[in-house]
Amino acid sequence: MSARSPIDSVVATTRGDDGTTGLLYGGDRIAKDDPRAEAYGTIDEAVAALGLARATLGLKRRTGTLSLPMGGLADLILRFQRELFVVGAELATNPDAWGRLEDGVTRVSAPMVAGVEALLLELEASVTMPVEFVVPGETSTSAALELARTILRRAERRAVALRRDGLVPGDQLLPYLNRLADLLWVLARAAEQAEARSATPARTTPGRSRRNRA
């Protein structure tokens, strides 16, 4: 079979037509189903899911239905989207280029973890916590945050496997993913409560109906 001719496209380079992809700072290309590509690709999914959450807030703002407690949530979500690009960069770097990684830019830093922890503690003090597992979907914003959280947990599992194989350069990446997933769960509850809604419990409580929930 003859090779395909390059197309006149800014986005499509055709270099990946053989099933390989490049990594940050160059080096040997890897297969697109390589565990590293799977890990940073999952981070990309989480960024997109957070974008969905941010878009719902933008719609509420434009239609005048954004409640006051949710005023700064879109900016916070954007911050996490940008920080996840740092996570993706760290995962997408060949070991021979790890020395070129920069804390807070292409490698997760301790201040990044501390920042998420501080927000988590602050929110925990102001949000009413459910006493059992909950079913996502009470509001569009909280559902999008839950989607991002579950994707982030998958990214965390992929990163754990990479660390076991010695392919995670820094020691802050896994704590960051763990803390951020926790925070997104709390943010989902905060988003519900900002709209005077309560999380749906995973188990049906006898005598309790949807009409009785705040």
Biotite code that builds the C-alpha atoms (Angstrom):
import biotite.structure as struc

atoms = struc.array([
    struc.Atom([0.000, 0.000, 0.000], chain_id="A", res_id=1, res_name="MET", atom_name="CA", element="C"),
    struc.Atom([1.375, 3.390, -0.942], chain_id="A", res_id=2, res_name="SER", atom_name="CA", element="C"),
    struc.Atom([1.832, 6.039, 1.733], chain_id="A", res_id=3, res_name="ALA", atom_name="CA", element="C"),
    struc.Atom([-0.868, 8.670, 1.996], chain_id="A", res_id=4, res_name="ARG", atom_name="CA", element="C"),
    struc.Atom([0.074, 12.138, 0.820], chain_id="A", res_id=5, res_name="SER", atom_name="CA", element="C"),
    struc.Atom([0.211, 14.909, 3.445], chain_id="A", res_id=6, res_name="PRO", atom_name="CA", element="C"),
    struc.Atom([-2.872, 17.105, 3.604], chain_id="A", res_id=7, res_name="ILE", atom_name="CA", element="C"),
    struc.Atom([-2.845, 20.887, 3.735], chain_id="A", res_id=8, res_name="ASP", atom_name="CA", element="C"),
    struc.Atom([-4.048, 21.118, 7.347], chain_id="A", res_id=9, res_name="SER", atom_name="CA", element="C"),
    struc.Atom([-2.878, 23.113, 10.358], chain_id="A", res_id=10, res_name="VAL", atom_name="CA", element="C"),
    struc.Atom([-4.088, 20.391, 12.751], chain_id="A", res_id=11, res_name="VAL", atom_name="CA", element="C"),
    struc.Atom([-3.634, 17.084, 10.916], chain_id="A", res_id=12, res_name="ALA", atom_name="CA", element="C"),
    struc.Atom([0.074, 16.298, 10.524], chain_id="A", res_id=13, res_name="THR", atom_name="CA", element="C"),
    struc.Atom([-0.546, 12.656, 9.424], chain_id="A", res_id=14, res_name="THR", atom_name="CA", element="C"),
    struc.Atom([2.424, 11.607, 11.592], chain_id="A", res_id=15, res_name="ARG", atom_name="CA", element="C"),
    struc.Atom([0.067, 9.706, 13.859], chain_id="A", res_id=16, res_name="GLY", atom_name="CA", element="C"),
    struc.Atom([-1.450, 7.662, 11.052], chain_id="A", res_id=17, res_name="ASP", atom_name="CA", element="C"),
    struc.Atom([0.878, 4.812, 11.988], chain_id="A", res_id=18, res_name="ASP", atom_name="CA", element="C"),
    struc.Atom([-0.637, 4.664, 15.498], chain_id="A", res_id=19, res_name="GLY", atom_name="CA", element="C"),
    struc.Atom([2.157, 6.540, 17.269], chain_id="A", res_id=20, res_name="THR", atom_name="CA", element="C"),
    struc.Atom([2.294, 9.897, 19.019], chain_id="A", res_id=21, res_name="THR", atom_name="CA", element="C"),
    struc.Atom([5.006, 12.263, 20.177], chain_id="A", res_id=22, res_name="GLY", atom_name="CA", element="C"),
    struc.Atom([5.799, 13.247, 23.741], chain_id="A", res_id=23, res_name="LEU", atom_name="CA", element="C"),
    struc.Atom([6.734, 16.562, 25.315], chain_id="A", res_id=24, res_name="LEU", atom_name="CA", element="C"),
    struc.Atom([10.353, 17.616, 24.602], chain_id="A", res_id=25, res_name="TYR", atom_name="CA", element="C"),
    struc.Atom([10.590, 15.032, 21.829], chain_id="A", res_id=26, res_name="GLY", atom_name="CA", element="C"),
    struc.Atom([12.345, 11.704, 22.097], chain_id="A", res_id=27, res_name="GLY", atom_name="CA", element="C"),
    struc.Atom([11.105, 8.371, 20.821], chain_id="A", res_id=28, res_name="ASP", atom_name="CA", element="C"),
    struc.Atom([7.463, 8.314, 19.731], chain_id="A", res_id=29, res_name="ARG", atom_name="CA", element="C"),
    struc.Atom([5.142, 5.954, 21.580], chain_id="A", res_id=30, res_name="ILE", atom_name="CA", element="C"),
    struc.Atom([2.085, 3.944, 20.564], chain_id="A", res_id=31, res_name="ALA", atom_name="CA", element="C"),
    struc.Atom([-1.205, 5.736, 21.015], chain_id="A", res_id=32, res_name="LYS", atom_name="CA", element="C"),
    struc.Atom([-2.349, 2.945, 23.329], chain_id="A", res_id=33, res_name="ASP", atom_name="CA", element="C"),
    struc.Atom([0.802, 3.197, 25.463], chain_id="A", res_id=34, res_name="ASP", atom_name="CA", element="C"),
    struc.Atom([-0.070, 3.469, 29.197], chain_id="A", res_id=35, res_name="PRO", atom_name="CA", element="C"),
    struc.Atom([1.395, 6.986, 29.240], chain_id="A", res_id=36, res_name="ARG", atom_name="CA", element="C"),
    struc.Atom([-0.851, 8.105, 26.387], chain_id="A", res_id=37, res_name="ALA", atom_name="CA", element="C"),
    struc.Atom([-3.784, 6.481, 28.147], chain_id="A", res_id=38, res_name="GLU", atom_name="CA", element="C"),
    struc.Atom([-2.977, 8.385, 31.352], chain_id="A", res_id=39, res_name="ALA", atom_name="CA", element="C"),
    struc.Atom([-2.550, 11.859, 29.913], chain_id="A", res_id=40, res_name="TYR", atom_name="CA", element="C"),
    struc.Atom([-5.439, 11.233, 27.524], chain_id="A", res_id=41, res_name="GLY", atom_name="CA", element="C"),
    struc.Atom([-7.641, 10.560, 30.537], chain_id="A", res_id=42, res_name="THR", atom_name="CA", element="C"),
    struc.Atom([-6.471, 13.834, 32.059], chain_id="A", res_id=43, res_name="ILE", atom_name="CA", element="C"),
    struc.Atom([-7.582, 15.488, 28.814], chain_id="A", res_id=44, res_name="ASP", atom_name="CA", element="C"),
    struc.Atom([-11.024, 13.927, 29.292], chain_id="A", res_id=45, res_name="GLU", atom_name="CA", element="C"),
    struc.Atom([-11.243, 15.356, 32.812], chain_id="A", res_id=46, res_name="ALA", atom_name="CA", element="C"),
    struc.Atom([-10.342, 18.814, 31.517], chain_id="A", res_id=47, res_name="VAL", atom_name="CA", element="C"),
    struc.Atom([-13.152, 18.551, 28.960], chain_id="A", res_id=48, res_name="ALA", atom_name="CA", element="C"),
    struc.Atom([-15.670, 17.418, 31.597], chain_id="A", res_id=49, res_name="ALA", atom_name="CA", element="C"),
    struc.Atom([-14.706, 20.384, 33.763], chain_id="A", res_id=50, res_name="LEU", atom_name="CA", element="C"),
    struc.Atom([-15.289, 22.534, 30.702], chain_id="A", res_id=51, res_name="GLY", atom_name="CA", element="C"),
    struc.Atom([-18.838, 21.208, 30.594], chain_id="A", res_id=52, res_name="LEU", atom_name="CA", element="C"),
    struc.Atom([-19.322, 22.249, 34.218], chain_id="A", res_id=53, res_name="ALA", atom_name="CA", element="C"),
    struc.Atom([-17.933, 25.700, 33.455], chain_id="A", res_id=54, res_name="ARG", atom_name="CA", element="C"),
    struc.Atom([-20.194, 26.022, 30.424], chain_id="A", res_id=55, res_name="ALA", atom_name="CA", element="C"),
    struc.Atom([-23.307, 25.313, 32.521], chain_id="A", res_id=56, res_name="THR", atom_name="CA", element="C"),
    struc.Atom([-22.279, 28.119, 34.856], chain_id="A", res_id=57, res_name="LEU", atom_name="CA", element="C"),
    struc.Atom([-21.780, 30.435, 31.903], chain_id="A", res_id=58, res_name="GLY", atom_name="CA", element="C"),
    struc.Atom([-25.272, 29.640, 30.670], chain_id="A", res_id=59, res_name="LEU", atom_name="CA", element="C"),
    struc.Atom([-26.717, 30.351, 34.103], chain_id="A", res_id=60, res_name="LYS", atom_name="CA", element="C"),
    struc.Atom([-24.875, 33.675, 34.204], chain_id="A", res_id=61, res_name="ARG", atom_name="CA", element="C"),
    struc.Atom([-26.169, 34.688, 30.776], chain_id="A", res_id=62, res_name="ARG", atom_name="CA", element="C"),
    struc.Atom([-29.750, 33.770, 31.661], chain_id="A", res_id=63, res_name="THR", atom_name="CA", element="C"),
    struc.Atom([-29.621, 35.472, 35.056], chain_id="A", res_id=64, res_name="GLY", atom_name="CA", element="C"),
    struc.Atom([-30.095, 32.217, 37.004], chain_id="A", res_id=65, res_name="THR", atom_name="CA", element="C"),
    struc.Atom([-26.634, 31.980, 38.570], chain_id="A", res_id=66, res_name="LEU", atom_name="CA", element="C"),
    struc.Atom([-26.994, 32.001, 42.350], chain_id="A", res_id=67, res_name="SER", atom_name="CA", element="C"),
    struc.Atom([-24.708, 34.258, 44.359], chain_id="A", res_id=68, res_name="LEU", atom_name="CA", element="C"),
    struc.Atom([-22.794, 31.424, 46.123], chain_id="A", res_id=69, res_name="PRO", atom_name="CA", element="C"),
    struc.Atom([-21.744, 30.052, 42.720], chain_id="A", res_id=70, res_name="MET", atom_name="CA", element="C"),
    struc.Atom([-20.330, 33.340, 41.476], chain_id="A", res_id=71, res_name="GLY", atom_name="CA", element="C"),
    struc.Atom([-16.661, 32.344, 41.685], chain_id="A", res_id=72, res_name="GLY", atom_name="CA", element="C"),
    struc.Atom([-17.037, 28.663, 40.774], chain_id="A", res_id=73, res_name="LEU", atom_name="CA", element="C"),
    struc.Atom([-16.357, 29.121, 37.055], chain_id="A", res_id=74, res_name="ALA", atom_name="CA", element="C"),
    struc.Atom([-13.021, 30.802, 37.754], chain_id="A", res_id=75, res_name="ASP", atom_name="CA", element="C"),
    struc.Atom([-12.112, 28.016, 40.184], chain_id="A", res_id=76, res_name="LEU", atom_name="CA", element="C"),
    struc.Atom([-12.921, 25.357, 37.614], chain_id="A", res_id=77, res_name="ILE", atom_name="CA", element="C"),
    struc.Atom([-10.789, 27.162, 35.024], chain_id="A", res_id=78, res_name="LEU", atom_name="CA", element="C"),
    struc.Atom([-7.920, 27.142, 37.501], chain_id="A", res_id=79, res_name="ARG", atom_name="CA", element="C"),
    struc.Atom([-8.179, 23.366, 37.843], chain_id="A", res_id=80, res_name="PHE", atom_name="CA", element="C"),
    struc.Atom([-8.382, 22.908, 34.081], chain_id="A", res_id=81, res_name="GLN", atom_name="CA", element="C"),
    struc.Atom([-5.136, 24.801, 33.710], chain_id="A", res_id=82, res_name="ARG", atom_name="CA", element="C"),
    struc.Atom([-3.473, 22.896, 36.534], chain_id="A", res_id=83, res_name="GLU", atom_name="CA", element="C"),
    struc.Atom([-4.445, 19.613, 34.898], chain_id="A", res_id=84, res_name="LEU", atom_name="CA", element="C"),
    struc.Atom([-2.440, 20.672, 31.860], chain_id="A", res_id=85, res_name="PHE", atom_name="CA", element="C"),
    struc.Atom([0.559, 20.600, 34.212], chain_id="A", res_id=86, res_name="VAL", atom_name="CA", element="C"),
    struc.Atom([-0.387, 17.053, 35.193], chain_id="A", res_id=87, res_name="VAL", atom_name="CA", element="C"),
    struc.Atom([-0.700, 16.083, 31.542], chain_id="A", res_id=88, res_name="GLY", atom_name="CA", element="C"),
    struc.Atom([2.688, 17.568, 30.727], chain_id="A", res_id=89, res_name="ALA", atom_name="CA", element="C"),
    struc.Atom([4.375, 15.585, 33.496], chain_id="A", res_id=90, res_name="GLU", atom_name="CA", element="C"),
    struc.Atom([2.780, 12.353, 32.295], chain_id="A", res_id=91, res_name="LEU", atom_name="CA", element="C"),
    struc.Atom([3.675, 13.091, 28.665], chain_id="A", res_id=92, res_name="ALA", atom_name="CA", element="C"),
    struc.Atom([7.428, 13.480, 29.148], chain_id="A", res_id=93, res_name="THR", atom_name="CA", element="C"),
    struc.Atom([9.972, 10.810, 28.309], chain_id="A", res_id=94, res_name="ASN", atom_name="CA", element="C"),
    struc.Atom([12.247, 9.856, 31.230], chain_id="A", res_id=95, res_name="PRO", atom_name="CA", element="C"),
    struc.Atom([15.299, 11.191, 29.411], chain_id="A", res_id=96, res_name="ASP", atom_name="CA", element="C"),
    struc.Atom([13.735, 14.665, 29.487], chain_id="A", res_id=97, res_name="ALA", atom_name="CA", element="C"),
    struc.Atom([12.575, 14.681, 33.134], chain_id="A", res_id=98, res_name="TRP", atom_name="CA", element="C"),
    struc.Atom([15.391, 17.059, 34.014], chain_id="A", res_id=99, res_name="GLY", atom_name="CA", element="C"),
    struc.Atom([13.693, 19.715, 31.891], chain_id="A", res_id=100, res_name="ARG", atom_name="CA", element="C"),
    struc.Atom([10.438, 19.653, 33.880], chain_id="A", res_id=101, res_name="LEU", atom_name="CA", element="C"),
    struc.Atom([9.578, 22.773, 35.883], chain_id="A", res_id=102, res_name="GLU", atom_name="CA", element="C"),
    struc.Atom([7.509, 22.799, 39.066], chain_id="A", res_id=103, res_name="ASP", atom_name="CA", element="C"),
    struc.Atom([4.087, 24.325, 38.568], chain_id="A", res_id=104, res_name="GLY", atom_name="CA", element="C"),
    struc.Atom([4.552, 24.496, 34.800], chain_id="A", res_id=105, res_name="VAL", atom_name="CA", element="C"),
    struc.Atom([5.250, 20.991, 33.555], chain_id="A", res_id=106, res_name="THR", atom_name="CA", element="C"),
    struc.Atom([5.516, 19.126, 36.869], chain_id="A", res_id=107, res_name="ARG", atom_name="CA", element="C"),
    struc.Atom([3.009, 19.071, 39.740], chain_id="A", res_id=108, res_name="VAL", atom_name="CA", element="C"),
    struc.Atom([4.341, 21.015, 42.717], chain_id="A", res_id=109, res_name="SER", atom_name="CA", element="C"),
    struc.Atom([3.737, 20.830, 46.453], chain_id="A", res_id=110, res_name="ALA", atom_name="CA", element="C"),
    struc.Atom([2.037, 24.277, 46.439], chain_id="A", res_id=111, res_name="PRO", atom_name="CA", element="C"),
    struc.Atom([-0.458, 22.948, 43.908], chain_id="A", res_id=112, res_name="MET", atom_name="CA", element="C"),
    struc.Atom([-1.381, 20.122, 46.269], chain_id="A", res_id=113, res_name="VAL", atom_name="CA", element="C"),
    struc.Atom([-1.508, 22.485, 49.246], chain_id="A", res_id=114, res_name="ALA", atom_name="CA", element="C"),
    struc.Atom([-3.811, 24.827, 47.336], chain_id="A", res_id=115, res_name="GLY", atom_name="CA", element="C"),
    struc.Atom([-6.321, 22.069, 46.660], chain_id="A", res_id=116, res_name="VAL", atom_name="CA", element="C"),
    struc.Atom([-6.131, 20.898, 50.277], chain_id="A", res_id=117, res_name="GLU", atom_name="CA", element="C"),
    struc.Atom([-6.830, 24.398, 51.582], chain_id="A", res_id=118, res_name="ALA", atom_name="CA", element="C"),
    struc.Atom([-9.905, 24.715, 49.379], chain_id="A", res_id=119, res_name="LEU", atom_name="CA", element="C"),
    struc.Atom([-11.101, 21.279, 50.425], chain_id="A", res_id=120, res_name="LEU", atom_name="CA", element="C"),
    struc.Atom([-10.919, 22.141, 54.122], chain_id="A", res_id=121, res_name="LEU", atom_name="CA", element="C"),
    struc.Atom([-12.620, 25.485, 53.542], chain_id="A", res_id=122, res_name="GLU", atom_name="CA", element="C"),
    struc.Atom([-15.514, 23.905, 51.652], chain_id="A", res_id=123, res_name="LEU", atom_name="CA", element="C"),
    struc.Atom([-15.942, 21.050, 54.112], chain_id="A", res_id=124, res_name="GLU", atom_name="CA", element="C"),
    struc.Atom([-16.621, 23.642, 56.816], chain_id="A", res_id=125, res_name="ALA", atom_name="CA", element="C"),
    struc.Atom([-19.443, 25.248, 54.834], chain_id="A", res_id=126, res_name="SER", atom_name="CA", element="C"),
    struc.Atom([-21.127, 22.366, 53.008], chain_id="A", res_id=127, res_name="VAL", atom_name="CA", element="C"),
    struc.Atom([-23.621, 19.931, 54.505], chain_id="A", res_id=128, res_name="THR", atom_name="CA", element="C"),
    struc.Atom([-22.171, 16.498, 53.818], chain_id="A", res_id=129, res_name="MET", atom_name="CA", element="C"),
    struc.Atom([-24.402, 13.559, 52.806], chain_id="A", res_id=130, res_name="PRO", atom_name="CA", element="C"),
    struc.Atom([-24.270, 10.612, 55.185], chain_id="A", res_id=131, res_name="VAL", atom_name="CA", element="C"),
    struc.Atom([-24.356, 7.973, 52.417], chain_id="A", res_id=132, res_name="GLU", atom_name="CA", element="C"),
    struc.Atom([-23.465, 7.478, 48.772], chain_id="A", res_id=133, res_name="PHE", atom_name="CA", element="C"),
    struc.Atom([-25.253, 9.814, 46.376], chain_id="A", res_id=134, res_name="VAL", atom_name="CA", element="C"),
    struc.Atom([-26.552, 9.544, 42.818], chain_id="A", res_id=135, res_name="VAL", atom_name="CA", element="C"),
    struc.Atom([-25.262, 12.322, 40.516], chain_id="A", res_id=136, res_name="PRO", atom_name="CA", element="C"),
    struc.Atom([-27.741, 14.370, 38.517], chain_id="A", res_id=137, res_name="GLY", atom_name="CA", element="C"),
    struc.Atom([-29.482, 16.739, 40.903], chain_id="A", res_id=138, res_name="GLU", atom_name="CA", element="C"),
    struc.Atom([-28.252, 19.770, 38.929], chain_id="A", res_id=139, res_name="THR", atom_name="CA", element="C"),
    struc.Atom([-26.458, 20.130, 35.605], chain_id="A", res_id=140, res_name="SER", atom_name="CA", element="C"),
    struc.Atom([-23.411, 21.709, 37.249], chain_id="A", res_id=141, res_name="THR", atom_name="CA", element="C"),
    struc.Atom([-23.045, 19.100, 39.968], chain_id="A", res_id=142, res_name="SER", atom_name="CA", element="C"),
    struc.Atom([-23.499, 16.288, 37.430], chain_id="A", res_id=143, res_name="ALA", atom_name="CA", element="C"),
    struc.Atom([-20.709, 17.701, 35.255], chain_id="A", res_id=144, res_name="ALA", atom_name="CA", element="C"),
    struc.Atom([-18.446, 18.004, 38.291], chain_id="A", res_id=145, res_name="LEU", atom_name="CA", element="C"),
    struc.Atom([-19.185, 14.387, 39.209], chain_id="A", res_id=146, res_name="GLU", atom_name="CA", element="C"),
    struc.Atom([-18.376, 13.313, 35.654], chain_id="A", res_id=147, res_name="LEU", atom_name="CA", element="C"),
    struc.Atom([-15.035, 15.107, 35.904], chain_id="A", res_id=148, res_name="ALA", atom_name="CA", element="C"),
    struc.Atom([-14.407, 13.489, 39.282], chain_id="A", res_id=149, res_name="ARG", atom_name="CA", element="C"),
    struc.Atom([-14.948, 9.956, 38.007], chain_id="A", res_id=150, res_name="THR", atom_name="CA", element="C"),
    struc.Atom([-12.736, 10.567, 34.990], chain_id="A", res_id=151, res_name="ILE", atom_name="CA", element="C"),
    struc.Atom([-10.079, 11.955, 37.308], chain_id="A", res_id=152, res_name="LEU", atom_name="CA", element="C"),
    struc.Atom([-10.254, 8.791, 39.410], chain_id="A", res_id=153, res_name="ARG", atom_name="CA", element="C"),
    struc.Atom([-9.591, 6.777, 36.272], chain_id="A", res_id=154, res_name="ARG", atom_name="CA", element="C"),
    struc.Atom([-6.621, 9.009, 35.504], chain_id="A", res_id=155, res_name="ALA", atom_name="CA", element="C"),
    struc.Atom([-5.398, 8.403, 39.044], chain_id="A", res_id=156, res_name="GLU", atom_name="CA", element="C"),
    struc.Atom([-5.591, 4.640, 38.541], chain_id="A", res_id=157, res_name="ARG", atom_name="CA", element="C"),
    struc.Atom([-3.618, 4.945, 35.315], chain_id="A", res_id=158, res_name="ARG", atom_name="CA", element="C"),
    struc.Atom([-1.016, 7.090, 37.080], chain_id="A", res_id=159, res_name="ALA", atom_name="CA", element="C"),
    struc.Atom([-0.682, 4.549, 39.893], chain_id="A", res_id=160, res_name="VAL", atom_name="CA", element="C"),
    struc.Atom([0.207, 1.896, 37.322], chain_id="A", res_id=161, res_name="ALA", atom_name="CA", element="C"),
    struc.Atom([2.751, 4.223, 35.725], chain_id="A", res_id=162, res_name="LEU", atom_name="CA", element="C"),
    struc.Atom([4.383, 4.968, 39.066], chain_id="A", res_id=163, res_name="ARG", atom_name="CA", element="C"),
    struc.Atom([4.701, 1.247, 39.715], chain_id="A", res_id=164, res_name="ARG", atom_name="CA", element="C"),
    struc.Atom([6.630, 1.029, 36.448], chain_id="A", res_id=165, res_name="ASP", atom_name="CA", element="C"),
    struc.Atom([8.812, 4.025, 37.348], chain_id="A", res_id=166, res_name="GLY", atom_name="CA", element="C"),
    struc.Atom([7.196, 6.340, 34.799], chain_id="A", res_id=167, res_name="LEU", atom_name="CA", element="C"),
    struc.Atom([5.990, 9.169, 37.045], chain_id="A", res_id=168, res_name="VAL", atom_name="CA", element="C"),
    struc.Atom([8.843, 11.646, 37.584], chain_id="A", res_id=169, res_name="PRO", atom_name="CA", element="C"),
    struc.Atom([7.533, 13.630, 40.561], chain_id="A", res_id=170, res_name="GLY", atom_name="CA", element="C"),
    struc.Atom([6.113, 12.700, 43.963], chain_id="A", res_id=171, res_name="ASP", atom_name="CA", element="C"),
    struc.Atom([3.263, 15.246, 43.951], chain_id="A", res_id=172, res_name="GLN", atom_name="CA", element="C"),
    struc.Atom([1.243, 14.076, 40.952], chain_id="A", res_id=173, res_name="LEU", atom_name="CA", element="C"),
    struc.Atom([-0.647, 11.269, 42.672], chain_id="A", res_id=174, res_name="LEU", atom_name="CA", element="C"),
    struc.Atom([-1.498, 13.297, 45.799], chain_id="A", res_id=175, res_name="PRO", atom_name="CA", element="C"),
    struc.Atom([-2.749, 16.101, 43.554], chain_id="A", res_id=176, res_name="TYR", atom_name="CA", element="C"),
    struc.Atom([-5.082, 13.811, 41.606], chain_id="A", res_id=177, res_name="LEU", atom_name="CA", element="C"),
    struc.Atom([-6.357, 12.231, 44.816], chain_id="A", res_id=178, res_name="ASN", atom_name="CA", element="C"),
    struc.Atom([-7.059, 15.572, 46.520], chain_id="A", res_id=179, res_name="ARG", atom_name="CA", element="C"),
    struc.Atom([-8.621, 17.150, 43.446], chain_id="A", res_id=180, res_name="LEU", atom_name="CA", element="C"),
    struc.Atom([-11.019, 14.240, 42.989], chain_id="A", res_id=181, res_name="ALA", atom_name="CA", element="C"),
    struc.Atom([-12.062, 14.643, 46.627], chain_id="A", res_id=182, res_name="ASP", atom_name="CA", element="C"),
    struc.Atom([-12.528, 18.373, 46.129], chain_id="A", res_id=183, res_name="LEU", atom_name="CA", element="C"),
    struc.Atom([-14.665, 17.899, 43.014], chain_id="A", res_id=184, res_name="LEU", atom_name="CA", element="C"),
    struc.Atom([-17.026, 15.691, 45.022], chain_id="A", res_id=185, res_name="TRP", atom_name="CA", element="C"),
    struc.Atom([-17.409, 18.411, 47.625], chain_id="A", res_id=186, res_name="VAL", atom_name="CA", element="C"),
    struc.Atom([-17.779, 21.067, 44.926], chain_id="A", res_id=187, res_name="LEU", atom_name="CA", element="C"),
    struc.Atom([-20.625, 19.049, 43.421], chain_id="A", res_id=188, res_name="ALA", atom_name="CA", element="C"),
    struc.Atom([-22.404, 19.101, 46.786], chain_id="A", res_id=189, res_name="ARG", atom_name="CA", element="C"),
    struc.Atom([-21.723, 22.834, 47.110], chain_id="A", res_id=190, res_name="ALA", atom_name="CA", element="C"),
    struc.Atom([-23.165, 23.421, 43.627], chain_id="A", res_id=191, res_name="ALA", atom_name="CA", element="C"),
    struc.Atom([-26.335, 21.547, 44.574], chain_id="A", res_id=192, res_name="GLU", atom_name="CA", element="C"),
    struc.Atom([-26.772, 23.389, 47.823], chain_id="A", res_id=193, res_name="GLN", atom_name="CA", element="C"),
    struc.Atom([-26.147, 26.749, 46.133], chain_id="A", res_id=194, res_name="ALA", atom_name="CA", element="C"),
    struc.Atom([-29.302, 26.018, 44.123], chain_id="A", res_id=195, res_name="GLU", atom_name="CA", element="C"),
    struc.Atom([-31.202, 24.871, 47.227], chain_id="A", res_id=196, res_name="ALA", atom_name="CA", element="C"),
    struc.Atom([-31.056, 21.231, 46.162], chain_id="A", res_id=197, res_name="ARG", atom_name="CA", element="C"),
    struc.Atom([-29.965, 18.142, 48.079], chain_id="A", res_id=198, res_name="SER", atom_name="CA", element="C"),
    struc.Atom([-27.952, 15.216, 46.748], chain_id="A", res_id=199, res_name="ALA", atom_name="CA", element="C"),
    struc.Atom([-30.037, 12.187, 45.789], chain_id="A", res_id=200, res_name="THR", atom_name="CA", element="C"),
    struc.Atom([-29.217, 9.264, 48.118], chain_id="A", res_id=201, res_name="PRO", atom_name="CA", element="C"),
    struc.Atom([-28.122, 5.997, 46.554], chain_id="A", res_id=202, res_name="ALA", atom_name="CA", element="C"),
    struc.Atom([-30.727, 4.079, 48.563], chain_id="A", res_id=203, res_name="ARG", atom_name="CA", element="C"),
    struc.Atom([-34.443, 4.778, 48.578], chain_id="A", res_id=204, res_name="THR", atom_name="CA", element="C"),
    struc.Atom([-35.578, 5.854, 52.041], chain_id="A", res_id=205, res_name="THR", atom_name="CA", element="C"),
    struc.Atom([-39.093, 4.602, 52.905], chain_id="A", res_id=206, res_name="PRO", atom_name="CA", element="C"),
    struc.Atom([-41.592, 7.418, 53.225], chain_id="A", res_id=207, res_name="GLY", atom_name="CA", element="C"),
    struc.Atom([-39.312, 9.972, 51.528], chain_id="A", res_id=208, res_name="ARG", atom_name="CA", element="C"),
    struc.Atom([-40.199, 11.462, 48.176], chain_id="A", res_id=209, res_name="SER", atom_name="CA", element="C"),
    struc.Atom([-38.516, 13.945, 45.860], chain_id="A", res_id=210, res_name="ARG", atom_name="CA", element="C"),
    struc.Atom([-41.073, 16.575, 46.896], chain_id="A", res_id=211, res_name="ARG", atom_name="CA", element="C"),
    struc.Atom([-39.716, 16.540, 50.431], chain_id="A", res_id=212, res_name="ASN", atom_name="CA", element="C"),
    struc.Atom([-36.157, 17.374, 49.465], chain_id="A", res_id=213, res_name="ARG", atom_name="CA", element="C"),
    struc.Atom([-34.897, 20.924, 49.711], chain_id="A", res_id=214, res_name="ALA", atom_name="CA", element="C"),
])
